[in-house]
Amino acid sequence: MEAISFSGSDGKVLSFKELFEHFYPRVISQLSYLVDDWQVTEDLAQETFIKLYQLPPSQLTNPGGWLAKVAQNLAYNYLRGQKKRWQRELNSQLKNVYPLVSLEEFVDRKQQVEEVRAVLDLLSERDRTCLILKFSGYSYSEIARAVNVDKNSLGTVLARAQRKFKKIYLQQKGSEGDVL
């Protein structure tokens, strides 16, 4: 495979295979926060790397940030296209689920996922991206580059994003329980 030009902080040029092996687990982790289907998560991760392989940016100085942004955009496009399909599947599954305890667990889990996604949608793109990347295993320097924030102030940005998330979540839940 051809080497994709990536001039890291040490000036090393990495091949596509090396980029894939390094960033694939992080992309999978990030996508799993956005998409609640493992097969779709894997498909979107593969599509992310196909985009890198077929049309790499002319200057790939921040491959983690670039991959994170592409993965996020692919996930959001998928989610927008699947919203009605999910509702039909949920209705179908609810009719076929037995016994009642399993149904309650299924509904509770689905509701929790929807609540978290709804709160994430209410945050600014920067805050949402910071939280998703943080919980996907990206380093502070990678997150800082992806959202164009100074690395030294990223801790403050993340703390504020978490407080905003918690405040909105609790307002929507109408409780004072602990989140994050």
SULCORGI-V770272 format. One record per backbone hydrogen bond with DSSP energy under -1.0 kcal/mol. CO is the residue of the C=O (numbers start at 1). NH is the residue of the N-H. E is the energy in kcal/mol with one decimal. If there is no record, write none. Layout:
CO | NH | E
CO | NH | E
//
This chain:
2 | 16 | -1.1
6 | 8 | -1.1
8 | 11 | -1.8
12 | 8 | -1.2
15 | 19 | -2.3
16 | 20 | -3.0
17 | 21 | -2.8
18 | 22 | -1.9
19 | 23 | -2.7
20 | 24 | -2.5
23 | 27 | -2.5
24 | 28 | -2.8
25 | 29 | -2.2
26 | 30 | -2.6
27 | 31 | -2.7
28 | 32 | -2.2
31 | 35 | -3.1
37 | 41 | -2.6
38 | 42 | -2.5
39 | 43 | -2.5
40 | 44 | -3.0
41 | 45 | -2.1
42 | 46 | -2.5
43 | 47 | -2.5
44 | 48 | -2.1
45 | 49 | -2.0
46 | 50 | -2.3
47 | 51 | -2.2
48 | 52 | -1.6
49 | 53 | -2.5
50 | 54 | -3.2
51 | 55 | -2.4
59 | 61 | -1.2
62 | 66 | -2.5
63 | 67 | -2.9
64 | 68 | -2.3
65 | 69 | -2.4
66 | 70 | -2.4
67 | 71 | -2.8
68 | 72 | -2.4
69 | 73 | -2.5
70 | 74 | -2.5
71 | 75 | -2.5
72 | 76 | -2.6
73 | 77 | -2.3
74 | 78 | -2.3
75 | 79 | -3.0
76 | 80 | -2.4
77 | 81 | -1.8
78 | 82 | -1.5
82 | 86 | -2.9
83 | 87 | -1.5
84 | 88 | -2.1
85 | 89 | -2.6
86 | 90 | -2.9
87 | 91 | -2.4
88 | 92 | -2.2
89 | 93 | -3.0
90 | 94 | -2.7
91 | 95 | -1.3
92 | 96 | -1.1
93 | 97 | -1.3
99 | 103 | -1.5
100 | 104 | -2.3
101 | 105 | -2.3
102 | 106 | -2.5
103 | 107 | -2.6
104 | 108 | -2.9
105 | 109 | -2.5
106 | 110 | -2.3
107 | 111 | -2.6
108 | 112 | -2.5
109 | 113 | -2.3
110 | 114 | -2.3
111 | 115 | -2.6
112 | 116 | -2.4
113 | 117 | -2.4
114 | 118 | -2.4
115 | 119 | -2.3
116 | 120 | -2.6
117 | 121 | -2.3
124 | 128 | -2.9
125 | 129 | -2.7
126 | 130 | -2.6
127 | 131 | -2.5
128 | 132 | -2.5
129 | 133 | -2.8
130 | 134 | -2.5
131 | 135 | -2.4
133 | 138 | -2.2
134 | 137 | -1.2
139 | 143 | -2.6
140 | 144 | -2.9
141 | 145 | -2.0
142 | 146 | -2.3
143 | 147 | -2.1
144 | 149 | -2.6
150 | 153 | -1.4
153 | 157 | -2.0
154 | 158 | -3.1
155 | 159 | -2.3
156 | 160 | -2.5
157 | 161 | -2.4
158 | 162 | -2.6
159 | 163 | -2.2
160 | 164 | -2.7
161 | 165 | -2.6
162 | 166 | -2.7
163 | 167 | -2.8
164 | 168 | -2.6
165 | 169 | -2.9
166 | 170 | -2.9
167 | 171 | -2.2
168 | 172 | -2.5
169 | 173 | -2.2
170 | 174 | -2.3
170 | 175 | -1.3
//
